[in-house]
Amino acid sequence: MAVAERTGPGPWGLSVAGVREWPVFALPRPLGCFMALVLTAPIALGAVSLPFTPLRPYEFAVFAALVACAAVSVEAMRRLGTPAGLTRDLLGAWWFPTLLLLPPVYSLFIPIPIYLLLQYRIRRTVVHRRVFNAASVALSGFACSQLYHAVLAGGLSGAAGMPSAVAERALVTAPGAFLALLCCALFTVVNTGVVAIAVRLSASEPTWKRIMLDREAVTVDMAELCVGLCIAILTGVSVALLLITLPPVLLLQRSLLFQQLQTAARTDPKTGLLNAAAWESAAGAELARARQGRGPAAVLIIDIDHFKGVNDTHGHLFGDHVLLGVATTLTHQLRQSDVIGRFGGEEFVALLPGADMAEACRAAERLRMRVGRMVLRAGDTAVTITVSIGVAVSGVHGDDLVDLLAAADLALYRAKGAGRNRVCLPVTRAALRPRGAEPEPPGRLADGGIGERAAPAHD
């Protein structure tokens, strides 16, 4: 029996076709399944734990006070502004007292009002990302709170019904404070790990090290942990002391966000690389230092082949994954001292201090081959991409940054005109040398392409 699919508006003005166009349904299948699992787990845990958790007025008042403080922090973030992308804040200062002082079920609920405020007061972003982040905080908080209260109560059976007074007394003892520190650290590791898995499933390159082991991020997490533990101890003494803790937290949060906003002003939001203006400033300074030391330097312009076709075929969301994948490859394959940026669209640029022509060509060819081996998933389709690279070297193709960029851009056009997926050098004065003139020293490449698929030399 055939059943007609309902495509008209539903009872809330929705249609089947409209629902299928939601961004969440465009996610890769492994990522979608993982996000569904993370979202389902707190709901199931709440359904199981809530009937066994007694409602005590004092605990509810503490919960309301912590939510109010977190709401004030969110409002302070709105006044200053927040950078796009992965943002480090001090909201954990309010998660930690909740998971230490209150029964574990409260850890499942505190992210809900806070992330609603983040969505409607800070920046409206894709809903499934907000929901996933809230679910990750809830799941991590519940697990660590359950562990903390189970150790204090002597077993899981007494964790849910243990009065908050027991947790408050334990916090002012050395063993209790050490246990609280371990549980809060575990919360940070678990929550960061869940986010890292999601990013790994959505991106083309592994980002575990960048998310889990970034030095600045670890420093912020440690500061957040210490602040949250201090707030928990003071709250255990008296809820009124939250009024004393709020101003320092707001000041720390303001300084942290201000630094991130400064970084965001220099960074491309889709790739995390330097934007065009910041790259030109940093590259100009590096090139000046190279000239003072009479050392070479090279400029690479990397362009993704047929990028418009990728966007037209698989959508702009997948195109963003391609950009991130190429950016991550550049970061991993080049040296830490190299200056890498995104010029806009599908073009990237890199300055390699100390690189002569041979080294620059080897680096460019390595990048070309590494990007060509990337396999990106667009649904059930495996997609590969290629890049064309133009190379210019100081002292050979120009002396300042403008000349090197112009020469590398000409080399890039040569690579594209020769069939793409290759590395090329620009035409130099050596290639135009009059017949009978003194030849170039051996080993110097005057013109043409390099690599397995390079363009033949011509003038």
N, C-alpha and C positions, 0 to 999 in steps of 0.2 A: 504494500500500500504506500503510495507516494504521499509525502507530507510537504505542504508548501512552507517555505521558510518565511518567517515573519520579518519583514523589513520596514514596516511602518513604525511610527512612534509608539513607544510603550507607555505605561501609566505615568512615568516621570519624564516624558518627552524624549526618551532614549529609543534608539533602534538597534537591531542586531548589527547592521552595517556600521553604525556610528560607534558602538562599543568596540568593534574589532579594530577601529582606527586609533584606539587609545595607545599611547607610547609603550605601555607595559607589554602589549602583545607583539611589539616589534623587537623585544629583547631576545638574545640568543636563548635557545631552549635550556641549556644547563644553568644559565643565570636565572631564568624565570623559575625553574624548579627550586633552586637554592633560596631565592627570595621568598617563595611560597612556604618553604619549610621554616625559615626564620620567622615569618609572620604567624604561621600556625602554632608554633611551639609556645609563645607567651599566652595565646588564647587558651590553649589546652591546659597549661599550667595554672592560669587564673581560674578556670572552671573547676579544677580539682582542688585548689588551695583555698579559694574563697569561703566555701562552707565550713572549713575547719579553723578559720581565723576569727576570733572574737573581735567585735567592734568596741574599742575602748575610747571614750571621749578624749582623753589626754593624747593618745597616739594620733587620733584624727586631727587634733589641734596642731601637733608637731608637723604632721604631713602638710596641713594647710599653710603653716608658716613657711616651710621649706619651698612649697610651690610659689608662694608670694615672693620670696626672695629671688627665686629663679626667674619669675616674671619681671621683676625689677631689672635683673641682669639683661634679659632679652630686650627690654625697653631701652636700656643704656646702649646696647649694641645697635639698635635702630637709629639712635641719634648720631652715632659715630659713623655707621655704615659698616658693611662686611664685604670682604672680597669674594669673588666668585670662586667656585671649585672647593677643594678640601680646606675647610676653615678650622683653625684651632681656637677653641674658646675655653672658658673656665666653668662651664656648666656642670662639670663633674664635681665641683665643690658642693653642689646641692644633691647630686646623686649619692655621694658617699655617706652623708649623714642618714639618708633614707635607708640605705641597705644595712647600715650598722645599728641604728637605733630602733627601727620599726620592724614589724614582722615582714617576712619576705614578699608577701603579696603586694605590699605598698610599692615595691620596686617595679612591679609590672604596670602601675598606674601613673607614676610621676612623669614619665616621658610624654604622656598623651597631651596634657595642657601645654607643656613647654614647646613641643614640636608644632602644635597648632598655632601658638604665638609666633614661632619662627616662620611658619608658612604665611601667615596673614599680616604680620607686623614687620618682618624683615624683608623677605624676598619670596615671591611665589615661584616655586620651582616645580619640577615634575613631581606629581603627588606620590608616585610609587617610591621615589627616593626618600622622601620625608617619612613615609610609612615604614620603609625598610630600616632607616636609621633609628627611628623610635623603637621598633621591634628588637633591633640589635641591643640597644641600651637596656630595654626591659628584660630580655633574655639573659644578658650578662649580669645585670643587677640581681635578678632573682636567684641565679645559680650561686653567686658569691654570698648573697645574704643568707641563703639556705645553709651554705657551708658554715658561715660564721655563727649563726644561731644554733645550728646542730652541734657544733663543738661546745658552745657554752651550755646548751641544754643536756648534753650527754647523749644525743641521738636525734635522728630525723623526726621521730614521733613528737618530740616536744618543741621543735623549732617554731612551728606556726603559732602555737599558743603561748609561747614564752613572753611574759610581760616585758615591756621596754625598760623597766627599772633595772632588770638584771643586766641588760646590755649596757645601760648607762653606768652602772657600778663597775662593770668589767673594763670599760674604756679607760678608767682612771688608774688601773693597775698596769704594771709593766707587761705581764703576759697577755692581758687583754688588748693592750695597745699594739703589741707586736702582731697578735693574730689579726687585728683590724687592718694593720698595714699590709699584711700578706694578702688578705681578702680584697682590699682595694686595688693592690697591684695586679691581682689575678683578674679583677674586673677590667682593668685597662688592657691587659693582654688579650683577654677573650673578645672584648668589643673591637679592638683594633684588628684582631685576626679575622673576625667575621667580615669587617669592611674590606680587608685585604683580599679575602677570598672572592668577594663580589667584584672588586675591581679587576682581579686576575681573570675572572670568567668573562668580563665585559671587554677587556683590552686584548691587544694582540701580543704583548710582551709581558713577561713577569714583572710585577711591581712590588714584590714582597719587601725587598730591601729598602726601596724608597719610602714605603709606608711604615714598615715595622721597625726599621733600624736607622731612620733619619735622626741625626744627632739633635737637631733643634726640636723635632717632635718629641723625642724621648725626654729632653729637658723640660718641655712644657708639661708633659704627662707627669713627671716627677713633682713639679711645682704644684700642679693641680691636685695630686695625691696628698701632698703635705698640707695644703690649704684645706682640702676636704676633711682630712682627719682632725685638724685643729677645730674646724667648725663643729664636727661631730662631738668632740670632747666638751666644747663650750656649750653646745645645745643640751648635752646630757646634764650639765650643771644647772642650766636654766634656759628656757626657750627665749626669754627676754634678751639674752646675750647675742641672739642673732642680729639685733640692731647694731651691735658693736662690730660684728664680722662683715656686715654688708659693705660699708664704705671701702675697706681695703681690697675686697674682692673686686669691686667695681673699678678701682684704680688699676689693679693688676690687669684686669680684662681690657681696660682701655689702652694701656700701653702695649699689650699683646696684639690687639686688633690694629692699632696704629702702625705697628711694624709690618703686619701682614698687608695692610693697605698700601704701604710704601712699596713693598715687594710686588704686589699685584699691579701697581702702576707701571712696572718695568717688565711685566711678564705677559706672555700670550695665554689667554685663559684656556684654550683648547689643548695646548701641548705642554704648558709649563716652561717653555723656553723663553728666552728674551724676546721682546717685541722688536720691531724694526728700529725705533728710536733708541732704545736701550742698547741694542746690539751695535749700532753704529758708534755710540759713545764708548762702549767697552772695547770694541775692535779697534777704534782709532787710538785709544790709549795703549793697547797692546802693540799695535804696529809702530807707534812712536818709540816704545821701549826697544822693540826689535831693531829699529834703525839706529838708535843710540848705541846699541851693542854690536852694530854692524852684522847682525844676524839676519837670516832669511825669514820669510813668512809667506803663507799661501792663503788664498781665498777660494772657497768652494761654494758654488751655487748648486743646490740640489732641487730638482723639479720632478714631481710625481707625474709619470706618463699617463695620459688619458684620464686625468682625475675627474673631469666633467662627466665623462661616461660612467665612471664609478658612482657619482652622485645621482645621475639620471637613472641608472639601472637599479641601484640598491638603496637609494635614499641618502639624505644628508646626515642622518644619525650614523649610518655605517661609514660615511665619508669622514666623520669625526674620529671614528675608530682607526681609520687608515692614517689620518694625520698623527694621532697619538702613537700608533705603532711605529711610524717612520721616525718621529721625534725620539721615542725611547731607543730605537736602534742607533740613531746618531749619538745619543748620550752614552750608550754602552760601548760603542765601537771607537769613539774618539777619546782623546786624553782629557783628563780633568782640567788641564791648563788651556784647552781649546775653547774658543768663544763661539757658542752655537745659538742661533736665533731663527725665528720664523719671520719671513718678509711679508707674509700675507698670502692668501689663496693656498696654492699647493707648493710654494717655493720656500726652501730653507737655505740658510747661509751659515758658513762656518769659517772662522779665522784660525789657522794653525800656526802659532808662533814657533819659530825655529825649524819649520819644515821647508826643505829645498824642493826642487821639482820632482825628484825621484820619490821622496817620501810622501809628498802631497798626492802624487799619482797613485802610489800604493794605497794610501788611505782612502782615496776616492773609489778605487776599484774594489777595495774591501767593503765599503759601504754599499756599492752597487750590487755586489754579489749577495751580501747579507740581506738586503731588502728584498731581493728577488727570491730568496728562500722563505720569506714570510708567507704563511698561509692564514688567511682571515676567513672566518665563517660568517656568511650572510644567510641565516636560516640553515637550510640543508645544503647550501652551495658553498664550495670552497673557492675562495678568490685569491689570486696572486697579483701582485703589482710590481712594477719596475720603476726605476728612476733614471733620469739623465743628469749628468753632472758636468759642469764647466769648471775648469781649474785655471787659476792665474797665480803667478809667483812674483813676489817683489823683486825688483832689480832686473827682471826679465820682461814682464808684461806691464810694469808700472811701478811707481814709487810711492804714491799715496793711496788711501783707501778708495777714493773715487775712481782712480785709474784702474785699480785692481778689480773693483766691482764691474766696471764697464768691460774689461777684458774677459772676466769670467762669464759675464752675461753673453758676450759674443761667442765664447766657447760653448755655452749651453745651447745657443741657437744652432751652432754647427752640429752638436750631438743630436738634437731633435731633427734637423734636416737630413741627417745621415741615417735615420731609422729609429732613433730613441734607444733606450736601454744601453747606454754606453757613456764613457768618459772621454772628454775632448779638451784639448788645449786651444787657445786662440792663435790666430796668425800673428807672428812676431816679425820684428824687423829682420831677423835672420832668414825667415822664409822669403822675404822680399829682397834679399841681398843681391846686388848686381852680379852677373856672371863674372867669375875671375876674382872676386873679392876673397879676403882671408876667411877660411871656414871657421865655424864655431869649434870650441874645444870638444874633445870626445866626451860622450856621455850626456851632453845637453840635448834635450828634446826641443826642437824649434817649433814644431807644428804637428797637427794631426791628433788622432785619437790614440788611446792606449787600451789595453785589456783585450779580453777574448772577443768581445763584440765591438771593438772600437772602430771608429770611422777611419777610412784610409786617408793618408796625408794628401792634402792638395792645397793650392793657393789660388 
